[in-house]
Amino acid sequence: MDDAQKIGQHFVCGFPGTSLDESFKEAVHTYKIANIILFARNIESKGQVRQLCQDIQELVQKECGTPALICIDQEGGMVTRLSSDCTNVPGAMALSATGEVNSVFEAGALTGRELRALGINCDLAPCLDVNSNKNNPVIGVRSYGDSEKTVSSFGCAMVEALQSEGVMSVAKHFPGHGDTHLDSHLDLPWVAGDLQALEEHLYPFRLATFAGVQGIMSSHILFPALEKEKVPATMSRSILTDLLKKEMGFKGLVFSDCMEMQAIANYYGTASGSLASLQAGVDLVCISHHVELAIQAIALVKEALATGRLDKSEFTASTDKIIKAKVMLSLEKNVPFSEVGSKEHKATAQKLREKSLTLVRGNILPLGTNPYFVGPRCFLATNVSNERNVPLFASSMAELLGGDYFVCSDNPDSTEIDKIKATGKDATSIIIGTYNAHLRPGQIDLVHAFVKGKIPVTCIALRNPYDLALVGEGVTAIAAYEYTQDCFEALSRLLRKEIEATGSLPVQL
């Protein structure tokens, strides 16, 4: 294997369409890019994505001489990439709300089997971030909770389940993204805690390492207590080599988070940051959207190997580790394609979703003859969320349960609130869905405006449950953890009192 082939093994790249275009094929041919990441933009149906994965493997085998890692962010809940004819399970916090570790294992095994059947062999999940910051803009429901023990037990179950079905699990975002106030997709966060405080966030990764997780993804966050230079974890040798590999004993593959995120692109540059990450101890660099940036990075890596700025023996050992992992995955059992989106899988996922619904305060109220459903659209809370349009909560619930609806803005003002109240003056019940209202207080003002009336009010948190801490007494408060059509159907059964809300909050409000 020549240097070009070795370098290509270290890059994970994405492309824009639902099939491989000629420019991307040419990049693989010329630069030997040997790994791919898929997003919702690449997936329109299960049959299409299975064919796409076959095409990817054929291309990479031909041009690079090894199998491809085909990666995806299939966390569940609000971060899912698969189409609706596949099975999308609930997210981390929802599964944790069931109170049963077996729920996570069941969801992970189901996900692993479907990914394997589709030809996807690497899941960039689970999040092992301890969501200790309630105002964290990017993690929230992607975490199993705000306790390191909860995150560890549920997270390790997901790791074990995915890997039991022949899919590499990549735990993220080391050394922890749970205490940030900024989204690293948009800016460069920092965590100022001392070593003792940071241990809470390291703990789940220590346990996952002990449990045999095959991959760990770095975070684009500054940790002054762990790295004296002003570089994020992704570019820190102290964090990735000295702490993760040497002190914690991690022997698997280290992935970078996407190097096009603004935490890297704006402060260090995608190509330069990619080289720095490899120098720090990253094995696989993710450049998820623009392959031309990967080509720039590859040129820098080639030069660094030639000049000795990138240790050649260390780089070769990393290459060997990647190839061994690929061979291991290629030997795993096949799963029948008929299992993808099967009735059994869909029923299991919906059962878990129903078990997650959490009655935080009050009682399930009668809807009456004319319920009124109000809520915002599913706006882009973070750039890691899906790109697809999601059915609207208000109209979907009205369709499922009858009554009227109003789709409000993300952060309604007093004029809009008055209009919403006037439209719903004849309702027999008010059901308001919130979406990260703890960061958009107009939604909370809307709930409080209805509380002053005589119509019974229910508030449903459709993402982070922290919204419900801001809702006053006299309101039935329900945590649903996700804004999806499957969740709306589960909620409709709850509001009809066909099922009970048996979930419990995995976080303190």
Residue, then its C-alpha position, 0 to 999 in steps of 0.5 A: m500500500d503506497d502513501a496515497q492509499k494510506i492517507g486515504q484510509h484516514f478520511v471520512c467524507g460525504f457527498p450531496g445526493t442519493s447516488l455517487d456523482e462523477s466528481f466524488k467518484e473521481a475524488v475517490h479514484t485520485y485521492k483514495i478516500a476510503n470511508i463515507i458518511l451518510f446523511a438524510r440528504n443521501i437517503e430517500s428509501k431503504g432500497q435506495v440506500r442499500q443500493l448506494c451502500q453496495d455502490i460505495q463498497e464496490l467503488v472503494q474496494k476497486e480504488c482503495g483495495t479495502p472495504a469502506l467504513i460507511c458511517i451514519d449518525q443514527e442516534g434515534g429520536m431527533v438525530t436519525r438519518l434513515s427514511s420512514d420505511c426503516t425503523n427509527v427508534p427513540g432517542a437517548m433521553a427517551l430510552s432512559a426515561t423508560g427506566e429500563v436498561n434493556s430498553v436501550f439494548e433492545a433499541g440498539a440491537l434493532t438499529g444495528r440489525e437494520l443498519r447491517a442489512l442496509g450495508i452501513n457498518c459504523d454508527l456514530a452513536p451513542c452520545l456519552d455526554v452527561n447533560s449537566n448544563k440545562n441550557n446546552p444548545v446541542i446535546g439535551v435529549r441526545s444524552y441519557g441524562d444528567s448523571e454520569k452513572t445513568v449515562s454510563s449504564f444506558g450508554c454502554a448498553m447501546v454500545e454493546a447492542l450495536q456491536s453485537e449486531g456487527v456494527m461499530s459503535v462510536a461513542k461521542h463527544f470525548p471528553g464530554h459535550g454536556d456542560t457547554h453553553l455553545d454549539s460547536h457547529l456554530d462556535l468554539p465552546w469551552v469548559a472551564g471545570d477543573l480535573q475533579a469536575l471533568e471526571e464526571h464527564l470522563y466517567p462514561f468514556r472510561l466505562a465504555t472503553f472498559a466495555g470494548v467500544q470500538g470507536i470514540m469521537s472527539s469534541h471541538i471544545l477547549f478544555p483548559a484543565l486538560e490542554k494548556e494550548k488554545v486548541p480543542a480536544t480534536m487537536s489536542r495530543s494531551i487529550l487524545t493520546d496522553l489521556l484517552k489512549k495512554e491513561m484510559g487505555f483506549k485501543g480502538l479508532v479515534f474519530s474527529d467530529c466534522m472538521e467543517m464545523q465552525a469551531i474548527a473552520n473559523y478558528y483553525g481552518t478545516a484542512s490545517g485542523s485536519l492535519a493537527s487532529l492526526q498529529a494529536g492522535v485522531d485516526l479518522v478525520c470526518i469532512s462531511h460535506h465538501v470533498e474539496l476540503a478533504i483534498q486540501a487536507i490530504a495535500l497537507v498530510k502528504e507534505a507533513l509525512a514527507t517532512g516528518r511533521l507527522d510521524k510516519s511509524e505512528f501514522t502507519a500503525s494507525t492505518d493498520k488499525i483502521i484496516k484491521a477494523k474494516v476486515m473485522l466488520s466485513l466478516e460479521k454476519n449478514v442480516p436479511f433485508s426483509e427485517v428493515g422497517s418490518k412490522e415487528h421492528k416498528a412495533t418494538a420502537q413504538k412500544l419503547r416510545e410509548k413507555s418513555l412518555t413522562l407525566v411530570r405534573g398533573n393528570i391526563l385531562p379530557l380533551g372534550t369535543n373541541p380540543y385546540f392544539v398549538g405549537p411551533r414548527c420543528f425548527l433547526a435546534t442544532n445543525v446536527s438535526n435532520e434536514r427533512n421537513v417534519p410534520l407539524f405538531a399542531s396540525s398532526m394532533a388535530e388530524l389524529l384527535g380532531g379539533d382546531y390548531f394553530v402553528c405558532s412562531d418559534n418565539p411568539d410575541s404578545t400580539e401573536i399570543d393574543k391572536i392565538k387566544a382569540t382563535g381558541k376561545d371556544a376550545t374545550s381543552i388547550i394542548i400546547g407543544t413546546y420545542n426548546a422553550h427554555l431557550r425561547p421564552g415566548q413559548i412559555d408566555l403562550v402557555h401562561a396566557f392560557v393558564k389565566g383562562k378557564i380552559p384546561v391546559t396541557c403542555i407537552a415538551l417535544r424536545n428538552p424537558y427543561d421547558l416544563a420547569l418554567v410552566g406554572e402550577g395548574v398545567t398538566a406537563i408531559a415530556a415527550y422528548e421528540y418532535t416526530q410523527d411517531c411521537f405524535e401517534a404515541l401522544s394521541r394514544l396517551l391523550r385518549k387514555e389508551i395508555e398510561a405515561t409510565g416514564s420518569l425524568p432522567v434529568q433534574l428540572 
